[in-house]
Amino acid sequence: MFARKTKATLALWCPGYSETQVQKLSLVAVSNSVPQDICCMAADGRLVFAAYGNVFSAFARNKEIVHTFKGHKAEIHLLQPFGDHIISVDTDSILIIWHIYSEEEYLQLTFDKSVFKISAILHPSTYLNKILLGSEQGSLQLWNVKSNKLLYTFPGWKLGVTALQQAPAVDVVAIGLMSGQVIIHNIKFNETLMKFRQDWGPITSISFRTDGHPVMAAGSPCGHIGLWDLEDKKLINQMRNAHSTAIAGLTFLHREPLLVTNGADNALRIWIFDGPTGEGRLLRFRMGHSAPLTSIRYYGQNGQQILSASQDGTLQSFSTVHEKFNKSLGHGLINKKRVKRKGLQNTMSVRLPPITKFAAEEARESDWDGIIACHQGKLSCSTWNYQKSTIGAYFLKPKEMKKDDITATAVDITSCGNFAVIGLSSGTVDVYNMQSGIHRGSFGKDQAHKGSVRGVAVDGLNQLTVTTGSEGLLKFWNFKNKILIHSVSLSSSPNVMLLHRDSGILGLALDDFSISVLDIETRKIVREFSGHQGQINDMAFSPDGRWLISAAMDCSIRTWDLPSGCLIDCFLLDSAPLNVSMSPTGDFLATSHVDHLGIFLWSNISLYSVVSLRPLPADYVPSVVMLPGTCQTQDVEVSEETVEPSDEMIEYDSPEQLNEQLVTLSLLPESRWKNLLNLDVIKKKNKPKEPPKVPKSAPFFIPTIPGLVPRYAAPEQNNDPQQSKVVNLGVLAQKSDFCLKLEEGLVNNKYDTALNLLKESGPSGIETELRSLSPDCGGSVEVMQSFLKMIGMMLDRKRDFELAQAYLALFLKLHLKMLPSEPVLLEEITNLSSQVEENWTHLQSLFNQSMCILNYLKSALL
């Protein structure tokens, strides 16, 4: 039913080399997928190299894999382009030099991990055929790889080397250590030029400015970046919290005041250094969530934005059209005014906990906040503004609640965008105004439920509110006066509740791994589904309300067909799905999974191919489907998935007639029979006002009059007014195939061939054939009798009913005057009249009965 849509693979971003171009930090290319997670990367002017496991590949044109290098037994963690060669180092300290284009091994060096475990590699500028290796033990080695000789060993500083970087000056390199020290060392004379120290842990990455400013940047595991002045040998600035996690890499663009950084927080940022004090400001960024997701929902009715909340505390919007439309609504702050007033740089202490559930409505997004969210362990719920991309003005919570153990557990927002309904762990359900943030009442006298509220929902007209609690009760309330209308006892405590407002269908996932579907109008259970083997995490309705899609901890996603009450699709995943959301347009299904940072899109195959929607058998064993970007043969699998269901389908050939008692129409278009009685009118309307004039054309050989003087002969003129232009049909009269088949029908009483000839003819051809049945046009009374018998056969079979009526009407229009003079034809017409009257009386009674029922349904109050 659903096929993978997107792939998480190697991506190339184009930052540009000026501020104007950097404004377009956009995705240039996405490579083909590789079997495992990419652990390190490197690039030269032609190829991009990516290592995964003990194998690494070369990508051309930033997309296609053109070379694959296999030979390591351990995981590769370092890559270094080296002209026409590439150097790879694995965790066992085995260094292999490969020839790129032949994929052959040029040289292999093996190091003892206990003595020299390689942790960094560098090719010093102007050092031909030489590489510098750093180790976890602290020593460094300079090798000539062409002669396979160790040239020099640097004793180091008794601390592990974490980073090596070439300085703008020749023979000078920067060495990052585990202690947070950066050593600027001249490797030609083995002389230390200067030392710097950062108190943020090991150095993760180093880079130098090349635009005329002697500045060095060094990254740290806590996300801070230190900027050092190489002339004054001092720290000039600190970029604290440049990333929320460790700095994975940083690079100054060549001859530009631009620094590109990336970190484990799933963010890519570009900083520009245009301030007077040399500090960097954020110019452009692309980021996703840095922690697994907690909730996702489609936003709006166009199906192009997905709102997602994560354990990192952020609320973000992702576009399914283009990544340039992605935006972050940021972290929620407990006291936004205090942060602005005091100018706090580190907002970690005032950030709100992660969002657990949220509800959104775009009806009044331009007027006030349209998103309501509840947070982990918090009583108050925050509002968010999608257009402004920021947290809203209000924190909604009841004033009388003073207990610290009460938290918000369920939220919903009305379709008009005016009210928010919040359920608490104490069983209280409150209503708030989204515009003013004022409390507008509570359901029930003291509390709506005795247990924790598991779900709240409001219908599309703000007439009915549905709540459910952990005690196993489902309650229906009047939204306006907050009075209880009805209560339903469930077989088990509910876990998830979802309302499809357009159809009034309510889905309930229970703790016993079953699903109950209720109609909120009749307040009765209409469907019950079972089959999941684990807790149901989330559900989603299709836009038309025909499908219910459920995701559970048993790593399965199931699609239930509500009209038939059957399971029509099921597949397993290698990671349990936490959230599912169906696009309002029905083309994509969005999912999030345990320990995954991304949102996965699945396309609805039924929109563009033939898919069997028959119920799955009871012993159906679902297949395991790999998540996007985790399988090398992904494209092949997708194509097989789209083909297999159609192969399993049994093609249904509809018979020409379902039952002999049913009146069956033909499959011919109306243009073949509807206008048979009006052909003469149509011909008159289409007749040109003046006949077309044939231009006079000279003969190829112009005739001449014999004589001494050559003269051209004048054209002959036809002056005989008595000559007629009417063709004598009596001379050319010839029986058509239709007449011959009708004559055969009188003998063998079979008219199928004659009827097929009429079906293949157009309206003008049908009129010509029926007109030629008359004795005056070459036909006979016997042929006309055979035609009437053919119409009688069609009425007896009750097939091609409209053709029989049209052919008979045209026949009567053409030959009505001669029928009374022929007793044989008169007898056949009498029999046909009784048949037509009998069939039409039966049809009329059925029509009247259907119209009566329709009128009753329109006028009756059900």
PAVEX-987052 format. One record per residue (C-alpha): x, y, z. Coordinates in pm, whole numbers, padded with zeros to 5 digits, always signed. Example, Ala and Ser with C-alpha at 12.3 -4.5 7.8 and 13.67 -1.06 7.14 Angstrom:
BEGIN
+01230-00450+00780
+01367-00106+00714
END
This chain:
BEGIN
+00000+00000+00000
+00279+00239+00092
+00622+00259-00074
+00934+00439+00041
+00959+00794-00084
+01281+00951+00037
+01637+00841+00108
+01877+00969+00373
+02205+00976+00184
+02516+01180+00113
+02417+01540+00035
+02612+01823-00123
+02537+02179-00015
+02643+02487-00208
+02735+02775+00026
+02879+02999-00248
+03167+03238-00209
+02994+03566-00136
+02736+03680+00112
+02473+03697-00162
+02536+03337-00267
+02549+03212+00089
+02194+03340+00135
+02094+03050-00089
+02246+02771+00117
+02056+02510-00081
+02083+02145-00160
+02269+02089-00487
+02272+01711-00514
+02186+01394-00325
+02391+01082-00385
+02279+00726-00426
+02242+00540-00099
+02503+00319+00060
+02435+00005+00269
+02554+00145+00607
+02591+00471+00791
+02866+00698+00660
+03143+00729+00920
+03391+00968+00747
+03422+01171+00430
+03685+01342+00214
+03689+01519-00123
+03922+01643-00392
+03852+01849-00702
+03688+01560-00887
+03543+01301-00651
+03380+01275-00311
+03485+00980-00092
+03265+00831+00178
+03350+00541+00410
+03092+00306+00557
+03201+00009+00762
+03520-00140+00620
+03446-00017+00266
+03458+00326+00106
+03330+00453-00228
+03399+00740-00466
+03107+00947-00593
+03120+01129-00928
+02895+01424-01007
+02803+01413-00639
+02562+01129-00704
+02687+00814-00875
+02921+00560-00719
+03203+00512-00969
+03463+00335-00753
+03441+00106-00452
+03744+00008-00246
+03743-00313-00041
+04032-00450+00159
+04003-00333+00518
+03889-00571+00789
+03803-00305+01047
+03597+00010+01028
+03753+00296+00832
+03775+00623+01026
+04020+00838+00823
+04037+00927+00454
+04299+01150+00284
+04299+01231-00092
+04655+01216-00229
+04665+01315-00598
+04565+01015-00808
+04562+00809-00488
+04347+00792-00178
+04472+00696+00170
+04244+00510+00411
+04307+00420+00775
+04097+00181+00983
+04059+00141+01358
+04324-00135+01361
+04581+00124+01241
+04619-00036+00901
+04694+00228+00638
+04626+00146+00272
+04707+00365-00028
+04482+00301-00329
+04506+00402-00690
+04172+00573-00750
+04097+00478-01109
+04226+00120-01109
+04101+00055-00753
+04424-00134-00690
+04618-00135-00366
+04943+00059-00401
+05087+00030-00049
+04983-00105+00289
+05137-00003+00621
+05056-00183+00943
+05110-00018+01282
+05099-00169+01628
+04793-00021+01801
+04953-00043+02143
+05250+00170+02027
+05114+00391+01750
+04738+00399+01693
+04664+00644+01411
+04416+00914+01512
+04485+01190+01254
+04638+01222+00908
+04763+01520+00705
+04943+01582+00377
+05169+01886+00447
+05176+02149+00175
+05475+02130-00064
+05585+01801+00096
+05594+01574-00208
+05489+01211-00146
+05485+01269+00230
+05215+01231+00494
+05207+01323+00863
+05040+01078+01102
+04922+01153+01456
+04859+00888+01720
+04656+00841+02035
+04983+00786+02221
+05090+01144+02135
+05377+01083+01892
+05374+01186+01525
+05543+01025+01225
+05640+01169+00887
+05638+00909+00606
+05748+00904+00244
+05484+00682+00088
+05662+00652-00245
+05976+00500-00097
+05786+00348+00198
+06025+00503+00452
+05975+00661+00792
+06149+00999+00766
+06109+01134+01119
+05931+01065+01445
+05810+01354+01656
+05795+01260+02025
+05488+01473+02082
+05352+01606+02408
+05248+01278+02578
+04886+01350+02493
+04674+01197+02221
+04656+01381+01891
+04296+01453+01786
+04336+01692+01489
+04598+01797+01234
+04562+02104+01013
+04796+02276+00767
+04862+02643+00854
+04875+02911+00581
+05254+02917+00632
+05464+02642+00475
+05615+02382+00712
+05376+02487+00991
+05092+02266+01113
+04840+02293+01396
+04811+01994+01624
+04504+01944+01846
+04544+01739+02162
+04318+01550+02399
+04384+01805+02675
+04236+02092+02473
+04576+02229+02370
+04652+02351+02017
+05021+02335+01925
+05149+02542+01632
+05455+02343+01527
+05720+02377+01256
+05777+02024+01130
+06082+02123+00925
+06287+02229+01224
+06082+02036+01486
+06015+02361+01668
+05705+02464+01861
+05605+02816+01766
+05313+02876+02003
+05064+02700+02227
+04698+02764+02302
+04469+02595+02550
+04092+02557+02567
+03916+02429+02878
+03631+02266+02687
+03782+01922+02634
+03968+01767+02337
+04015+01964+02016
+03778+01823+01753
+03866+02039+01451
+04097+02325+01348
+04086+02579+01067
+04271+02898+00964
+04143+03215+00802
+04300+03286+00462
+04153+03631+00393
+04437+03826+00548
+04345+03792+00917
+04577+03573+01132
+04296+03392+01310
+04262+03025+01400
+03935+02854+01499
+03926+02543+01718
+03622+02329+01794
+03532+02147+02113
+03307+01859+02226
+03066+02092+02410
+02975+02294+02099
+03195+02600+02168
+03442+02747+01918
+03751+02938+02022
+03899+03211+01799
+04271+03276+01847
+04486+03563+01721
+04812+03416+01591
+04998+03748+01598
+04909+03852+01952
+04894+03486+02063
+04573+03531+02258
+04206+03438+02257
+04009+03711+02080
+03659+03563+02092
+03447+03270+02198
+03152+03137+01998
+02967+02966+02277
+02689+02722+02193
+02764+02742+01823
+02618+02392+01826
+02429+02219+02100
+02659+01915+02073
+03020+01847+01974
+03169+02033+01680
+03228+01765+01418
+03403+01987+01167
+03476+02350+01086
+03634+02509+00778
+03706+02867+00671
+03617+02924+00306
+03919+03019+00097
+03986+03394+00103
+03645+03464+00257
+03545+03568+00614
+03307+03271+00626
+03323+02974+00862
+03125+02657+00788
+03055+02434+01089
+02862+02117+01150
+02793+01918+01462
+02625+01612+01604
+02313+01824+01658
+02221+01762+01292
+02293+02122+01191
+02501+02293+00924
+02581+02660+00995
+02767+02938+00817
+02917+03223+01022
+03039+03553+00884
+03311+03761+01050
+03225+04120+00965
+03219+04274+01313
+03475+04521+01448
+03587+04287+01726
+03619+03982+01506
+03321+03793+01642
+03119+03571+01411
+02748+03606+01355
+02518+03338+01215
+02455+03403+00848
+02277+03091+00725
+02194+02747+00857
+02023+02422+00773
+01923+02201+01063
+01704+01914+01169
+01627+01761+01505
+01917+01654+01723
+01715+01400+01922
+01443+01144+01837
+01098+01279+01759
+00806+01274+02001
+00518+01380+01775
+00455+01468+01408
+00145+01605+01234
+00069+01748+00893
-00007+02119+00907
-00259+02284+00675
-00472+02138+00400
-00222+02141+00114
-00016+01854+00257
+00315+02037+00214
+00423+02104+00575
+00488+01862+00858
+00515+01988+01215
+00746+01782+01435
+00838+01796+01803
+01153+01636+01937
+01322+01540+02259
+01566+01825+02196
+01283+02064+02290
+01237+02222+01947
+00928+02248+01727
+01011+02250+01356
+00830+02256+01024
+00953+02044+00733
+00836+02091+00375
+00766+01795+00148
+00819+02016-00158
+01164+02171-00105
+01401+02201+00187
+01422+02579+00147
+01072+02601+00298
+01183+02429+00620
+01180+02645+00930
+01231+02610+01302
+00992+02752+01560
+01273+02728+01814
+01293+02619+02176
+01023+02707+02423
+01139+02940+02699
+00984+02952+03045
+01022+03330+03074
+01093+03488+02737
+01082+03846+02872
+01340+03769+03142
+01576+03623+02883
+01547+03934+02666
+01583+04169+02963
+01895+04006+03102
+02038+03911+02764
+02114+03555+02864
+02336+03374+02616
+02296+03029+02769
+01923+02958+02774
+01951+02592+02868
+01831+02661+03223
+01515+02844+03112
+01415+02616+02826
+01090+02422+02841
+01096+02042+02853
+01035+01848+02530
+00689+01864+02373
+00499+01538+02415
+00179+01621+02223
+00053+01915+02023
-00246+02020+01813
-00252+02277+01533
-00514+02462+01331
-00445+02718+01057
-00791+02881+01051
-00683+03192+01249
-00306+03167+01224
-00277+03524+01090
-00472+03664+01388
-00332+03476+01688
-00151+03160+01789
-00271+02843+01621
-00064+02571+01792
-00111+02434+02144
+00146+02198+02300
+00188+02015+02629
+00534+01949+02768
+00691+01662+02955
+00625+01694+03329
+00466+02040+03296
+00119+02154+03397
+00107+02455+03167
+00064+02426+02792
+00242+02661+02554
+00100+02831+02247
+00299+02876+01926
+00264+03100+01622
+00340+02933+01290
+00358+03251+01082
+00597+03424+01323
+00789+03098+01381
+00810+03152+01755
+00653+03055+02086
+00326+03234+02159
+00221+03481+02421
+00041+03251+02667
+00101+02957+02896
-00236+02798+02960
-00293+02642+03299
-00565+02653+03568
-00491+02896+03849
-00622+02679+04131
-00386+02390+04053
-00087+02401+04288
+00029+02039+04293
+00359+01970+04124
+00271+01616+04020
-00014+01722+03788
+00079+01744+03421
-00099+01812+03091
-00157+01485+02906
-00386+01566+02610
-00461+01873+02397
-00685+01964+02106
-00780+02283+01926
-01119+02352+01766
-01156+02370+01389
-01232+02743+01412
-00904+02806+01596
-01073+02995+01884
-01056+02743+02167
-00808+02495+02311
-00911+02192+02518
-00654+02059+02764
-00673+01734+02962
-00470+01686+03280
-00337+01386+03466
-00574+01470+03752
-00877+01404+03530
-00964+01769+03473
-01049+01894+03124
-01035+02274+03071
-01125+02506+02785
-00921+02819+02704
-00960+03101+02457
-00668+03104+02213
-00690+03477+02147
-00687+03599+02506
-00558+03294+02694
-00852+03321+02938
-00992+03011+03106
-01343+02944+02970
-01464+02662+03190
-01416+02298+03283
-01608+01982+03202
-01779+01818+03497
-01829+01948+03848
-01488+01872+03996
-01322+01666+03728
-01419+01501+03402
-01253+01164+03477
-01139+00980+03783
-00815+00882+03615
-00568+01057+03393
-00709+01204+03071
-00578+01006+02774
-00742+01200+02491
-00964+01497+02406
-01136+01588+02079
-01391+01843+01955
-01616+01788+01653
-01611+02014+01349
-01909+02228+01461
-01804+02283+01825
-02114+02102+01942
-01963+01792+02098
-01651+01725+02305
-01520+01372+02350
-01285+01280+02634
-01143+00952+02754
-00962+00858+03074
-00738+00588+03207
-01030+00445+03408
-01174+00312+03080
-01460+00555+03024
-01539+00748+02708
-01753+01056+02772
-01946+01287+02541
-01995+01647+02656
-02186+01946+02529
-01914+02190+02428
-02111+02504+02513
-02261+02429+02856
-02005+02159+02958
-02281+01909+03050
-02225+01533+03022
-02441+01381+02745
-02336+01018+02729
-02079+00781+02870
-01942+00459+02719
-01751+00195+02912
-01455+00051+02724
-01317-00302+02751
-00972-00167+02838
-00800+00159+02917
-00745+00375+02608
-00399+00471+02496
-00459+00687+02187
-00772+00869+02069
-00818+01023+01724
-01123+01192+01569
-01190+01231+01197
-01401+01545+01203
-01544+01525+00852
-01700+01182+00899
-01752+01187+01276
-01554+00864+01321
-01359+00821+01645
-01066+00580+01671
-00953+00440+02007
-00636+00237+02062
-00668+00036+02383
-00408-00105+02620
-00503-00461+02518
-00355-00385+02171
-00700-00365+02007
-00865-00078+01820
-01227+00034+01857
-01399+00266+01610
-01707+00464+01720
-01960+00684+01546
-01997+01002+01753
-02352+01058+01620
-02493+00724+01736
-02223+00690+02008
-02187+00321+01932
-01890+00102+01843
-01908+00028+01472
-01578-00155+01417
-01327-00348+01627
-00983-00450+01508
-00721-00675+01664
-00387-00804+01545
-00114-00588+01695
+00127-00763+01931
+00252-00451+02107
+00143-00114+02237
-00021+00103+01972
+00171+00430+01957
-00027+00634+01707
-00307+00626+01450
-00403+00824+01139
-00715+00844+00924
-00707+00879+00547
-00858+01208+00423
-01180+01039+00311
-01211+00846+00638
-01207+00504+00470
-00872+00387+00609
-00735+00377+00962
-00357+00339+00982
-00205+00222+01309
+00157+00198+01426
+00265-00017+01719
+00571-00125+01914
+00563-00463+01736
+00736-00274+01449
+00430-00304+01225
+00217-00050+01040
-00131-00175+00956
-00399-00028+00730
-00759-00109+00819
-01047-00061+00574
-01340+00078+00773
-01629+00002+00529
-01534-00366+00504
-01386-00391+00854
-01082-00580+00727
-00703-00550+00728
-00589-00460+00376
-00220-00383+00427
+00053-00466+00678
+00431-00444+00675
+00710-00469+00930
+00999-00230+00991
+01341-00271+01145
+01261+00009+01393
+00938+00056+01585
+00724+00345+01455
+00633+00610+01711
+00414+00846+01506
+00214+00832+01183
+00039+01115+01001
-00151+01097+00673
-00131+01383+00426
-00458+01579+00382
-00425+01511+00010
-00378+01137+00068
-00053+01106-00127
+00200+01053+00154
+00222+00886+00493
+00477+01040+00732
+00631+00828+01008
+00891+00869+01283
+01073+00585+01453
+01259+00491+01768
+01613+00636+01784
+01576+00807+01443
+01604+01180+01390
+01430+01205+01055
+01078+01192+00919
+01018+00915+00669
+00773+00958+00379
+00584+00669+00222
+00395+00720-00103
+00042+00590-00151
+00075+00332-00429
-00300+00315-00487
-00288+00664-00641
-00072+00563-00937
-00095+00186-00978
-00336-00103-00943
-00336-00235-00587
-00543-00515-00443
-00758-00391-00155
-00890-00735-00072
-00872-00844+00293
-00550-01011+00397
-00583-01374+00508
-00569-01463+00877
-00233-01641+00832
-00074-01353+00641
+00292-01305+00726
+00400-00943+00667
+00731-00873+00501
+01005-00660+00656
+01056-00330+00473
+01382-00142+00522
+01366+00224+00612
+01476+00473+00345
+01850+00506+00310
+01941+00183+00492
+01941-00063+00201
+02163-00062-00107
+01908-00240-00330
+01634-00006-00227
+01525+00096-00574
+01482-00266-00678
+01273-00344-00373
+01041-00051-00435
+00979-00164-00791
+00907-00517-00670
+00662-00389-00412
+00469-00202-00677
+00454-00509-00900
+00379-00783-00651
+00032-00671-00545
-00083-00643-00907
+00056-00991-00982
-00136-01137-00692
-00459-00978-00807
-00703-01193-01002
-00828-00991-01293
-01205-00976-01295
-01367-01000-01638
-01715-00858-01621
-01967-01068-01820
-02172-00904-02090
-02482-00961-01879
-02488-01020-01505
-02827-01189-01508
-03081-01276-01773
-03351-01088-01583
-03153-00764-01570
-03185-00500-01839
-02834-00445-01973
-02710-00149-02174
-02442-00158-02441
-02096-00009-02403
-02132+00212-02710
-02105+00591-02670
-02419+00800-02694
-02305+00952-03022
-02369+00614-03193
-02742+00597-03117
-02879+00903-02936
-02918+01127-03246
-03044+00870-03497
-03388+01035-03513
-03240+01380-03568
-02991+01310-03844
-03189+01508-04102
-03191+01813-03872
-02819+01779-03808
-02746+01754-04180
-02948+02068-04249
-02762+02260-03980
-02426+02144-04114
-02513+02206-04481
-02302+02490-04626
-02481+02799-04753
-02308+02781-05092
-02168+02474-05262
-01789+02473-05286
-01660+02614-05612
-01404+02405-05795
-01128+02627-05935
-01080+02604-06310
-00762+02420-06388
-00594+02398-06725
-00532+02048-06869
-00180+01916-06870
-00181+01905-07254
-00366+02208-07388
-00569+02107-07700
-00504+02303-08024
-00702+02349-08349
-00531+02207-08659
-00422+02471-08914
-00135+02677-09032
-00169+02916-08742
-00169+02732-08407
-00469+02820-08195
-00589+02678-07863
-00923+02496-07859
-01198+02650-07646
-01331+02434-07356
-01645+02239-07428
-01955+02368-07253
-02243+02146-07153
-02556+02333-07261
-02797+02042-07219
-03035+02149-06939
-03220+01816-06951
-02925+01609-06824
-02988+01490-06463
-02722+01470-06193
-02910+01203-05992
-02745+00863-05999
-02974+00579-06094
-02957+00351-05788
-03153+00085-05968
-02856+00020-06191
-02604+00023-05905
-02827-00148-05650
-02638-00418-05452
-02722-00589-05126
-02502-00497-04833
-02348-00739-04585
-02612-00636-04331
-02895-00736-04567
-02726-01067-04643
-02688-01147-04273
-03054-01061-04214
-03152-01304-04491
-02940-01572-04325
-03112-01493-03994
-03451-01591-04140
-03309-01939-04202
-03098-02008-03889
-03263-01754-03651
-02918-01608-03554
-02877-01233-03562
-02558-01173-03365
-02347-01109-03674
-02598-00863-03818
-02621-00680-03487
-02242-00652-03464
-02234-00494-03811
-02478-00227-03693
-02274-00165-03377
-01962-00101-03584
-02139+00152-03809
-02179+00522-03744
-02512+00708-03732
-02513+00785-04106
-02420+00427-04189
-02700+00292-03968
-02953+00518-04141
-02832+00404-04483
-02860+00038-04388
-03211+00075-04247
-03325+00283-04544
-03195+00016-04785
-03425-00245-04624
-03721-00104-04821
-03812-00277-05151
-03778+00062-05325
-03408+00079-05229
-03307-00276-05311
-03444-00454-05005
-03747-00676-04950
-04031-00742-04709
-03852-01055-04589
-03545-00854-04494
-03761-00602-04307
-03930-00892-04124
-03588-01033-04035
-03485-00692-03892
-03795-00684-03670
-03716-01036-03551
-03364-00917-03462
-03512-00636-03250
-03740-00890-03081
-03438-01109-03004
-03262-00811-02841
-03568-00736-02624
-03601-01100-02519
-03239-01117-02410
-03266-00774-02240
-02925-00684-02376
-02829-00367-02567
-03157-00223-02449
-03095+00137-02563
-02974+00021-02907
-03292-00181-02960
-03506+00123-02877
-03303+00355-03103
-03292+00115-03400
-03663+00043-03374
-03750+00414-03354
-03545+00490-03668
-03701+00195-03852
-04052+00317-03772
-03963+00670-03883
-03837+00547-04222
-04092+00275-04302
-04404+00358-04103
-04617+00427-04414
-04570+00086-04571
-04612-00127-04255
-04998-00136-04258
-04995-00265-04615
-04786-00569-04526
-04962-00819-04292
-04637-00997-04209
-04470-00679-04091
-04784-00569-03907
-04787-00893-03709
-04421-00854-03613
-04479-00493-03507
-04772-00599-03287
-04555-00855-03107
-04276-00600-03058
-04522-00349-02914
-04627-00588-02639
-04261-00668-02560
-04161-00304-02536
-04461-00220-02318
-04386-00508-02081
-04018-00415-02040
-04089-00047-01991
-04363-00111-01733
-04118-00315-01526
-03850-00046-01550
-04094+00230-01464
-04203+00054-01147
-03839+00021-01037
-03773+00389-01113
-04077+00497-00917
-03973+00286-00619
-03620+00433-00618
-03749+00790-00651
-03987+00732-00364
-03705+00616-00136
-03481+00908-00236
-03754+01164-00170
-03817+01008+00171
-03448+01022+00264
-03432+01389+00163
-03737+01497+00359
-03741+01262+00660
-03572+01357+00987
-03347+01065+01082
END
